[in-house]
Structures are given as structure tokens and as C-alpha cells.
Amino acid sequence: MAKSKREYGNESISMLEGADRVRKRPGVIFGSDGLEGCEHAVFEILSNAIDEAREGYGKEIILTRFRDGRIQVEDFGRGCPVDWNEKVGKYNWELVFCELYAGGKYDNAAGDNYEYSLGLNGLGACATQYASRFMDVVVRRDGKRYDLHFEKGSLVGEMKVSPADRKKTGTTITWLPDLEVFTQTDIPTDYFTDILHRQAVVNAGVVFRFRNQGERGFEETLFTYENGIADYVAELAGQAPHTPIQFWTGERTGRDRPDKPDYKVKLSCAFCFCPAHHIIEHYHNSSWLEHGGAPEKAMRSAFLSAMDGWLKQNNKYNKNEAKITWPDVQETLIFVSNNFSTQTSYENQTKKAVNNRFIQEGMTEFLREKLQIFLLENPQAVEEAARQILVSKRSREAGEKARLSIKSKSLAGSVDIANRVQKFVDCRTKEVARRELYIVEGDSALGSVKLGRDAEFQGIMPVRGKILNCLKADYGKIFKSEIITDLLKVMGCGVEVNDKHNKDLSLFNLANLRWNKIVICTDADVDGYQIRTLILTMLWRLTPTLIQEGYVYIAESPLYEINAGGKTWFAYSEKEKAEILTQLDGKKPVIQRSKGLGENDPEMMWMTTMNPDTRRLIRVMPAEAEATAQVFDLLLGENAQGRKEHIAENGYKYLDLADIS
């Protein structure tokens, strides 16, 4: 007799306690249970040392990698408090090394401990201790030396206290990452040198020493930049920048939402226009923002607007010439930002992007003000930079024209699809798992989406007008439609139709699909809904597997834009509009029906429709393919009488969606 499943009841719920919260789920804290997570644990310990040095306590940090896999971080700061904490009723070493969400950076409204801190979450030292086979901590402060030894999350023995030189202070942490927690612990040398180099860039004057133990002893490498990012940009530019190295600093105070408290942002950036190199890096509270976020959007908006405005004002565009795009500016730009804030919203514990609304707004305003002055005070240098931007733009356009002239290659050929389909805009990455195709209606939407997208992984295909109803049209008409065949070429997977009228498209092969997501993006009005339905119908008839396998999505567009008190909200339904209005606390709102996609500015397009963190995508995933086919056939096929009966029986359910005035 088969064993029955255990009943799911009150006794089924359990919780992890102590070290198990990290040891059994390291990916929650470190972002991964693999090598990347193990590397991030190093960064967590290093962050605490950096916070001390940036506050002026010790100007050198030593990171050592031993041959047996041990890692050591030594700083010369004030020394981590480890003695009895009367307020909490525990030893501070317990709070720092054995309690998640505890530390010296929470009760910090007046900036008593750290005004700007990289380690804000109270997780790093404790989580790393929990994830180690063992950890040794040596603290020197107040004329005493404190020694702690942990094994797999627990203190072994007691804290040892002995006299020490009062002049020598700091914290030394040595640990061995545990293979029972991480799948890999052999961190390569490149990780250590890269992270220390980046920290030297954004912590001006701090000396980072890397000691790597090899067969012949320790090899040492020093990293330091006396003037921080300004020296770094000068190093990258070499001898031939178009413009002098600019270093700007400033502060802004504001809030992310009307009901949130104000916080302070310290902004700094260094940049130059350079013909030989282009590199862009963003840092926040010393953490490298690999995925950018708010600072990246602010920089793009400010630089693109400033350079386009300068080119127009100085009549540098040819007659009827298209405007520059961000890649044209990026091609000649070296830009490094190094910002700090008293409150920071990272995308997760690994700190690879920040998404604070005020940080983006404050940095955009800051850069626009500084760029306005820069353009006025450096006319000759700006002239040369602008010339190079136009060279990049016109070279790109010439290349696009050359590609569009190639029509004879087959779909399976090696020529990029952008060479063959007019107005298709490809993305840069070739990794199919990251690529997203946005299908938009018309040229105006194409322009808006193109400026608002992330060109790294988002491509665009415009459709001109309403395409054929593929449930009514025969295959002869369908395969004569350039709109349909161009879209199918861009998708790359061919069609699930073996018909004599199909002369240009291969038979369907899912492995040839060039995209991980196919996103239908139309206006939130009757025409937009109809175009969306026609595209879905075409996909269902010609490539139904894409829908069945979940590759097709719909991008929701907001119905309303609500402005009040200098802030903007977007409502995607009547219900959301009502909820937003109830939260405005007496402020008089201005409500307007959301514009068409072609009228949206790039920032709004990115925030509402393109940004993976804030957009709303609906996956088109039929529960039953046959039922979906029947609905498509009923609504768009030849059965007019059946359609009338369906509307008579069910139309009342959708009256609130009808655009009736």
C-alpha cells in the first residue's frame, strides 16, 4: 500500500533560527549560494572597514588571501564595539556577529556614527560569520585587545580580553568560507584586485593593500587614488580627451514620496569627452552599481538633453536630420559618478542598483545645472566633442542604411536581421535569454520607446496601422503582407504553416527564436486594443507554440496620469485611480487620460512600460489551446451570427471598458 502524504496542518509550519537562517538559505542574504555569494560575503566585511576609513578613522585597509582559503580584512579604525551593551542587555559582539539586522547604523538620525554608510542593513558581519567554517575576530580599542573565535555560527569558548597598546586600534576579521554553505569557495585573484581597485577609486586617499599568499610567500599590490574619481577618469582618458576633466560635487535634500521623510544625497561625478575610450561607471555609498538604476537614468537624460540642445542651438544638424540618441553620446563619454545618501533603496542585498526616485530626480537636476555652465564655459572643447558625437551618429545611420539594403539573404543566413527589416531596432546583447522584443504601433511610438528603452537588451519592431485579421484572411494575403512577414523575420523562429504562398519564411523551429520575451505594446485605447488583438491573432494562427510556451506578453499602459503637489502617479485601472486619490490627503489632483505612447517622454516610457522593476507585463498563457482557438475564431472569424449571440449574452460585462462618450 502506497504511503500517504503527510497532512498539511498547523504543525507543518516551521521556522529557521540562529545560524540556520543563513546556512540553509545563503542565497537570500548573499544573492547566491555559489561563488558569487561567497564573493559578496567578502564585500560585506570589507564594507565595514571602508565605512570606518571614510569617516576618518584609519587610512589603510589590508585584505589578505591565504593559500588554505582563509580571508582576512584588517582596518585601523576605532575597533568594533564588543563589550556589554546596557541598553540592549547583551554583549555587542552578539549583536554584531550573531544577530541579523543589528549594528551601529540604524539609530543614526543625527549622523553620530556614520553619515553615509555602505553597510546599512545590519547583515554583513553576522551573515558572513554564520556562513563560515570558522571566524576569528580581533578588536583593539580603549587600550584592550578582544579575541573571539566562532565555528559554524556559534562562539567557541568565551571572549578573551587582554591589555593592548592604547594607540593601536582597529578590527581584524579572519574567516574560512564553508563549503557546506556555498557550492564554491575558491575566489579568484581577479575578484580581490577588481573590488579593491574600485574601492580605491571611490574612496579618495584610502590605501587598499592586497596580500596574496603563494608558494613563495606573500605578493602585495597597492591601490589608491589621492583625488578619487577625478584621477581615475584622467587615467582612463590618457593623453587625448576632447574636453578637460570635469569634477563636480553638490548636495540635494528631498524625499521619494510625499509621505516619506527627507534625506540627504551627496553627489559627485567626473567626466570628459574622449575619442579613444568610452566607459561609464556608477557608485553609491562606495558600492559599484553594476546595473545602474537611478544614477544611470539621470545621466542619460541630462547628457542627451544637453547635447541635443547644444546641437540645435548652434545649427549643427543638417536639414531634416534625425536627433542624436544616447548611444551616439555614450560612444565618446567617460563618466564616473560617486554618490552617497543617508537613505538608500537597493534592488537587493547585493547592492547592484539603486532605485530611489529622489536620487534620480536630484542627480538629473544637478547634472543639467552643471552641464549648462560647462557648455557655456568650454566652447572649443564642446565643439570638438559635439563633432565626434555627430560622426558617431552619422556612421551609425550609414551602417543602418547599408544593412537595410541587404534583402537577398535567407532568414537562416548569418546576416543580422537588422540588415533586412526596415525600421526594426535591434538591441546590443546576443544572449537570447536576455533579449526582449517590443512590438509597438507606428513611428511615433517607435521614437518614444527607442529613447526610453535599455538598448542593451530591448529591441523594437513597429507595425504600421492595423494588420490583417489572420483568422479571416487566406495564406496568400497573409504572406504578401510585409508587416506580418517583417515581424516574423525579426522573431526568427519561422511559421507553423506549410503553404505554397510562403516563399520567404522557414518552417517553425523554436530554437531559432531570437528573443526571450515578445512584448506587445499598444496604446490604452480602443484602437490600441484592436491592434493588440490582431497581433495576438496573427501569432496564434502562425506561431501558436510561442503562446503555448509563454513567450508572448502584453505591456500594460497606464489609463490615467495623476498630478498633485508636484508629484505624479499612474493608474492602470479605475480602481487604482480611486485608491491613489484617497491617499492624496486633501491635495487637489489634476487627472488626465494617459497620452498615447508616441507622446510619452523617455523617462515616463521607461518607468511605466520598459523598466523590468516597475513595468507591468501580462504573460499570454492559454490554459487550454483549443479553447483559446475557439474564442479567437468566434470573435474574429467568419461566424458573424455566433459573434452577435456572444455579444448579446456577455457584452454587458465589459461596458466599463468601452470608449463611449
MOVEN-V825781 format. One record per residue. RES is the residue in three letters. PHI is phi as a letter, one per 40 degrees, with the letter a starting at -180 (999 if undefined). D_FIRST is the distance of its C-alpha to the first C-alpha in Angstrom with 2 decimals. Layout:
RES_PHI_D_FIRST + RES_PHI_D_FIRST
//
This chain:
MET_999_0.00 + ALA_c_3.80 + LYS_c_6.45 + SER_c_8.88 + LYS_c_12.43 + ARG_c_15.04 + GLU_c_17.34 + TYR_c_20.70 + GLY_b_23.25 + ASN_d_26.47 + GLU_c_25.08 + SER_c_23.91 + ILE_c_27.58 + SER_b_29.20 + MET_a_32.46 + LEU_c_34.02 + GLU_b_37.00 + GLY_f_39.89 + ALA_c_39.80 + ASP_c_36.17 + ARG_c_37.53 + VAL_b_39.21 + ARG_c_37.40 + LYS_c_34.01 + ARG_b_35.59 + PRO_c_38.93 + GLY_c_39.12 + VAL_c_39.69 + ILE_c_42.89 + PHE_c_44.12 + GLY_g_43.04 + SER_a_40.98 + ASP_c_39.04 + GLY_b_40.97 + LEU_c_44.58 + GLU_c_45.97 + GLY_c_44.41 + CYS_c_45.79 + GLU_c_49.17 + HIS_c_49.10 + ALA_c_48.68 + VAL_c_52.03 + PHE_c_53.60 + GLU_c_52.46 + ILE_c_54.28 + LEU_c_57.24 + SER_d_57.52 + ASN_c_58.34 + ALA_c_61.11 + ILE_c_62.46 + ASP_d_62.64 + GLU_c_64.81 + ALA_c_67.10 + ARG_c_67.58 + GLU_c_68.68 + GLY_g_71.35 + TYR_b_69.80 + GLY_g_69.95 + LYS_b_70.72 + GLU_b_68.66 + ILE_b_64.94 + ILE_b_63.70 + LEU_b_60.32 + THR_b_59.45 + ARG_b_56.73 + PHE_c_56.35 + ARG_c_55.28 + ASP_c_52.21 + GLY_g_50.85 + ARG_c_52.24 + ILE_b_53.92 + GLN_b_56.78 + VAL_b_58.57 + GLU_b_61.84 + ASP_b_64.07 + PHE_b_67.34 + GLY_c_66.82 + ARG_c_67.00 + GLY_g_63.97 + CYS_c_60.71 + PRO_c_60.99 + VAL_b_58.72 + ASP_c_60.38 + TRP_c_59.66 + ASN_b_59.31 + GLU_c_60.73 + LYS_c_59.74 + VAL_c_56.01 + GLY_g_55.88 + LYS_a_54.33 + TYR_c_55.67 + ASN_c_56.27 + TRP_c_54.45 + GLU_c_51.27 + LEU_c_51.92 + VAL_c_52.75 + PHE_b_50.21 + CYS_b_47.30 + GLU_b_47.32 + LEU_c_46.41 + TYR_g_48.92 + ALA_a_51.71 + GLY_i_55.07 + GLY_c_58.75 + LYS_b_58.60 + TYR_c_57.33 + ASP_c_60.19 + ASN_b_62.71 + ALA_c_64.50 + ALA_c_67.89 + GLY_g_66.98 + ASP_c_67.54 + ASN_c_65.09 + TYR_b_64.49 + GLU_c_66.04 + TYR_b_63.97 + SER_b_60.83 + LEU_c_58.39 + GLY_c_55.73 + LEU_b_55.24 + ASN_c_51.60 + GLY_g_51.48 + LEU_b_48.56 + GLY_d_50.02 + ALA_c_50.97 + CYS_c_47.97 + ALA_c_45.43 + THR_c_47.02 + GLN_c_47.01 + TYR_c_43.31 + ALA_c_42.64 + SER_b_44.77 + ARG_c_44.08 + PHE_a_47.29 + MET_a_50.22 + ASP_b_53.74 + VAL_b_56.01 + VAL_b_59.76 + VAL_b_61.79 + ARG_b_65.59 + ARG_a_67.27 + ASP_f_69.85 + GLY_g_71.09 + LYS_b_67.73 + ARG_b_64.99 + TYR_b_61.37 + ASP_b_58.62 + LEU_b_54.87 + HIS_b_52.06 + PHE_b_48.48 + GLU_b_45.37 + LYS_f_42.22 + GLY_g_43.21 + SER_b_44.68 + LEU_c_48.26 + VAL_b_48.85 + GLY_g_51.64 + GLU_b_54.18 + MET_c_56.51 + LYS_c_59.62 + VAL_b_62.99 + SER_a_66.21 + PRO_c_69.70 + ALA_a_70.33 + ASP_c_73.12 + ARG_c_73.50 + LYS_c_74.64 + LYS_c_71.46 + THR_b_68.56 + GLY_i_65.32 + THR_b_61.62 + THR_b_59.99 + ILE_b_56.22 + THR_b_54.60 + TRP_a_50.89 + LEU_b_48.41 + PRO_d_45.70 + ASP_c_42.24 + LEU_c_40.08 + GLU_c_37.03 + VAL_b_38.10 + PHE_b_39.72 + THR_c_38.61 + GLN_b_42.31 + THR_b_45.21 + ASP_c_48.00 + ILE_c_50.27 + PRO_c_53.01 + THR_d_56.69 + ASP_d_57.26 + TYR_c_55.17 + PHE_c_57.34 + THR_c_60.61 + ASP_c_59.68 + ILE_c_58.61 + LEU_c_61.69 + HIS_c_63.99 + ARG_c_62.73 + GLN_c_63.10 + ALA_c_66.63 + VAL_c_67.46 + VAL_b_66.54 + ASN_b_67.70 + ALA_d_71.38 + GLY_g_72.99 + VAL_c_69.85 + VAL_c_69.56 + PHE_b_66.13 + ARG_b_66.00 + PHE_b_63.19 + ARG_b_62.95 + ASN_b_60.77 + GLN_c_60.41 + GLY_b_60.71 + GLU_c_61.57 + ARG_b_65.21 + GLY_h_64.76 + PHE_c_64.62 + GLU_b_65.75 + GLU_b_66.89 + THR_b_67.16 + LEU_b_68.85 + PHE_b_68.23 + THR_a_70.60 + TYR_b_72.38 + GLU_c_75.29 + ASN_b_75.46 + GLY_g_71.79 + ILE_c_70.88 + ALA_c_74.55 + ASP_c_74.88 + TYR_c_71.56 + VAL_c_72.65 + ALA_c_75.99 + GLU_c_74.21 + LEU_c_72.10 + ALA_c_75.14 + GLY_g_77.32 + GLN_c_80.92 + ALA_b_80.69 + PRO_c_79.35 + HIS_c_80.85 + THR_b_81.12 + PRO_d_81.72 + ILE_c_78.67 + GLN_b_77.98 + PHE_b_76.45 + TRP_b_75.85 + THR_b_74.58 + GLY_a_74.22 + GLU_b_72.30 + ARG_b_70.82 + THR_b_69.43 + GLY_a_67.16 + ARG_a_63.75 + ASP_c_60.71 + ARG_a_60.58 + PRO_d_63.14 + ASP_c_61.07 + LYS_b_60.52 + PRO_c_63.04 + ASP_c_65.51 + TYR_a_64.95 + LYS_b_67.14 + VAL_b_66.79 + LYS_b_68.97 + LEU_b_69.43 + SER_a_70.85 + CYS_a_70.94 + ALA_b_72.87 + PHE_a_73.44 + CYS_a_75.81 + PHE_c_76.09 + CYS_a_76.05 + PRO_c_76.43 + ALA_c_74.75 + HIS_b_71.48 + HIS_a_69.13 + ILE_a_66.49 + ILE_b_65.01 + GLU_b_63.18 + HIS_b_62.31 + TYR_b_61.71 + HIS_b_60.91 + ASN_f_61.36 + SER_g_61.53 + SER_c_58.12 + TRP_c_58.29 + LEU_c_56.94 + GLU_d_55.41 + HIS_b_54.48 + GLY_g_57.64 + GLY_g_56.96 + ALA_d_59.80 + PRO_c_62.54 + GLU_c_61.87 + LYS_c_62.25 + ALA_c_65.38 + MET_c_66.98 + ARG_d_66.33 + SER_c_67.71 + ALA_c_70.79 + PHE_c_71.81 + LEU_c_71.24 + SER_c_73.20 + ALA_c_76.00 + MET_c_76.56 + ASP_c_76.34 + GLY_c_78.84 + TRP_c_81.18 + LEU_c_81.11 + LYS_c_81.94 + GLN_c_84.65 + ASN_b_86.31 + ASN_f_86.04 + LYS_c_84.04 + TYR_c_81.89 + ASN_c_83.30 + LYS_c_83.88 + ASN_g_80.61 + GLU_c_78.61 + ALA_c_75.03 + LYS_c_74.31 + ILE_c_72.89 + THR_b_69.17 + TRP_d_67.39 + PRO_d_66.80 + ASP_c_70.60 + VAL_c_71.27 + GLN_d_68.43 + GLU_d_69.85 + THR_b_72.84 + LEU_b_71.51 + ILE_b_70.66 + PHE_a_69.28 + VAL_b_67.65 + SER_b_66.84 + ASN_a_66.24 + ASN_b_65.45 + PHE_b_64.51 + SER_a_63.39 + THR_c_62.79 + GLN_b_59.66 + THR_b_57.42 + SER_b_54.38 + TYR_c_52.61 + GLU_c_49.88 + ASN_a_47.60 + GLN_c_47.90 + THR_c_48.95 + LYS_f_52.17 + LYS_c_52.67 + ALA_a_54.14 + VAL_b_55.72 + ASN_b_55.69 + ASN_c_58.15 + ARG_c_60.15 + PHE_c_63.30 + ILE_d_63.23 + GLN_c_63.35 + GLU_c_66.07 + GLY_c_68.10 + MET_c_67.99 + THR_c_68.89 + GLU_c_71.91 + PHE_d_72.90 + LEU_c_72.81 + ARG_c_74.68 + GLU_c_77.46 + LYS_c_77.82 + LEU_c_77.70 + GLN_d_80.43 + ILE_c_82.73 + PHE_d_81.71 + LEU_c_82.57 + LEU_c_85.99 + GLU_c_86.90 + ASN_b_85.89 + PRO_c_87.29 + GLN_c_87.84 + ALA_c_84.51 + VAL_c_82.65 + GLU_d_84.63 + GLU_c_83.35 + ALA_c_79.75 + ALA_c_79.91 + ARG_c_81.38 + GLN_c_78.47 + ILE_c_75.95 + LEU_c_77.69 + VAL_c_77.70 + SER_c_73.93 + LYS_c_73.49 + ARG_c_75.77 + SER_c_74.27 + ARG_c_70.81 + GLU_c_72.11 + ALA_c_73.92 + GLY_c_70.75 + GLU_c_68.85 + LYS_c_71.59 + ALA_c_71.50 + ARG_c_67.76 + LEU_c_68.04 + SER_c_70.59 + ILE_c_68.12 + LYS_b_66.61 + SER_c_66.38 + LYS_c_63.39 + SER_c_60.09 + LEU_c_57.10 + ALA_c_55.37 + GLY_c_58.49 + SER_c_59.01 + VAL_c_61.37 + ASP_c_60.01 + ILE_c_59.25 + ALA_c_61.78 + ASN_c_64.46 + ARG_b_63.75 + VAL_b_62.84 + GLN_c_65.55 + LYS_g_64.97 + PHE_c_61.49 + VAL_b_61.25 + ASP_c_58.86 + CYS_b_57.42 + ARG_c_58.02 + THR_c_54.62 + LYS_b_53.17 + GLU_c_49.63 + VAL_d_47.77 + ALA_c_45.08 + ARG_b_47.85 + ARG_c_50.02 + GLU_b_50.31 + LEU_b_52.34 + TYR_c_53.99 + ILE_c_55.18 + VAL_b_58.11 + GLU_c_60.64 + GLY_g_64.18 + ASP_c_66.49 + SER_c_67.01 + ALA_c_63.32 + LEU_d_63.27 + GLY_c_65.98 + SER_c_64.34 + VAL_c_60.88 + LYS_c_62.47 + LEU_c_64.23 + GLY_c_61.25 + ARG_c_58.53 + ASP_c_57.45 + ALA_c_58.92 + GLU_c_56.66 + PHE_b_53.58 + GLN_b_54.58 + GLY_b_56.26 + ILE_b_57.92 + MET_b_58.41 + PRO_c_60.72 + VAL_b_60.63 + ARG_c_63.95 + GLY_g_63.81 + LYS_c_61.27 + ILE_c_59.53 + LEU_c_58.95 + ASN_c_56.40 + CYS_c_54.22 + LEU_c_52.61 + LYS_c_56.07 + ALA_c_57.88 + ASP_c_57.60 + TYR_c_56.82 + GLY_d_60.51 + LYS_c_61.32 + ILE_d_58.27 + PHE_c_59.07 + LYS_c_62.72 + SER_c_61.90 + GLU_c_62.79 + ILE_d_60.93 + ILE_c_57.62 + THR_c_58.13 + ASP_c_59.32 + LEU_c_56.24 + LEU_c_53.97 + LYS_c_55.96 + VAL_c_55.50 + MET_c_51.74 + GLY_g_51.78 + CYS_c_48.61 + GLY_g_50.39 + VAL_b_49.46 + GLU_c_46.77 + VAL_b_49.58 + ASN_b_51.17 + ASP_b_54.52 + LYS_c_58.04 + HIS_c_59.46 + ASN_c_57.46 + LYS_b_59.88 + ASP_b_59.24 + LEU_b_55.53 + SER_c_52.93 + LEU_c_49.64 + PHE_c_46.83 + ASN_a_45.22 + LEU_d_43.28 + ALA_c_44.02 + ASN_c_47.70 + LEU_c_47.30 + ARG_c_49.72 + TRP_b_48.25 + ASN_c_45.21 + LYS_b_46.18 + ILE_b_48.32 + VAL_b_49.74 + ILE_c_51.67 + CYS_b_54.37 + THR_b_56.67 + ASP_c_58.84 + ALA_c_57.39 + ASP_a_59.45 + VAL_d_59.35 + ASP_c_60.63 + GLY_c_58.20 + TYR_c_55.23 + GLN_c_56.47 + ILE_c_56.87 + ARG_d_53.37 + THR_c_51.97 + LEU_c_53.99 + ILE_c_52.73 + LEU_c_49.12 + THR_c_49.84 + MET_c_51.37 + LEU_c_48.39 + TRP_c_45.99 + ARG_c_47.96 + LEU_c_48.84 + THR_b_46.10 + PRO_c_43.04 + THR_c_40.72 + LEU_c_42.50 + ILE_c_41.43 + GLN_c_37.89 + GLU_c_37.49 + GLY_g_39.09 + TYR_c_42.43 + VAL_b_44.63 + TYR_b_45.71 + ILE_b_48.26 + ALA_c_50.54 + GLU_c_51.27 + SER_b_54.98 + PRO_c_56.27 + LEU_c_57.91 + TYR_b_60.27 + GLU_b_62.20 + ILE_b_63.13 + ASN_b_65.92 + ALA_a_66.99 + GLY_f_68.71 + GLY_g_68.90 + LYS_b_65.13 + THR_b_63.06 + TRP_b_59.69 + PHE_b_57.85 + ALA_b_55.94 + TYR_c_53.50 + SER_a_53.30 + GLU_c_55.26 + LYS_c_52.76 + GLU_c_53.27 + LYS_d_57.02 + ALA_c_56.94 + GLU_c_54.90 + ILE_c_57.37 + LEU_c_60.36 + THR_c_59.10 + GLN_c_58.98 + LEU_c_62.57 + ASP_f_64.11 + GLY_g_67.18 + LYS_c_67.97 + LYS_c_69.43 + PRO_c_67.17 + VAL_b_68.30 + ILE_b_65.67 + GLN_b_65.94 + ARG_d_63.81 + SER_c_62.42 + LYS_c_64.49 + GLY_c_63.44 + LEU_d_61.98 + GLY_c_65.33 + GLU_c_67.07 + ASN_c_64.70 + ASP_c_66.01 + PRO_d_63.98 + GLU_c_62.80 + MET_c_61.46 + MET_c_59.83 + TRP_c_58.09 + MET_c_56.94 + THR_c_55.70 + THR_b_54.50 + MET_b_54.26 + ASN_c_53.22 + PRO_d_49.47 + ASP_c_49.58 + THR_b_51.21 + ARG_c_50.80 + ARG_b_48.35 + LEU_b_46.50 + ILE_b_44.29 + ARG_c_41.89 + VAL_c_42.05 + MET_b_38.41 + PRO_c_37.68 + ALA_c_34.29 + GLU_a_34.72 + ALA_d_37.40 + GLU_c_38.21 + ALA_c_38.82 + THR_c_41.06 + ALA_c_43.03 + GLN_c_43.60 + VAL_c_44.94 + PHE_d_47.25 + ASP_c_48.49 + LEU_c_49.12 + LEU_c_51.04 + LEU_b_52.93 + GLY_c_52.87 + GLU_c_55.18 + ASN_c_53.71 + ALA_c_56.43 + GLN_c_55.80 + GLY_c_52.09 + ARG_c_53.08 + LYS_c_55.56 + GLU_c_53.05 + HIS_c_50.52 + ILE_c_53.24 + ALA_c_54.38 + GLU_c_50.91 + ASN_b_49.84 + GLY_d_53.03 + TYR_c_53.56 + LYS_c_50.54 + TYR_b_52.37 + LEU_c_55.95 + ASP_c_55.87 + LEU_c_55.30 + ALA_c_58.26 + ASP_c_61.44 + ILE_b_63.80 + SER_b_67.06
//
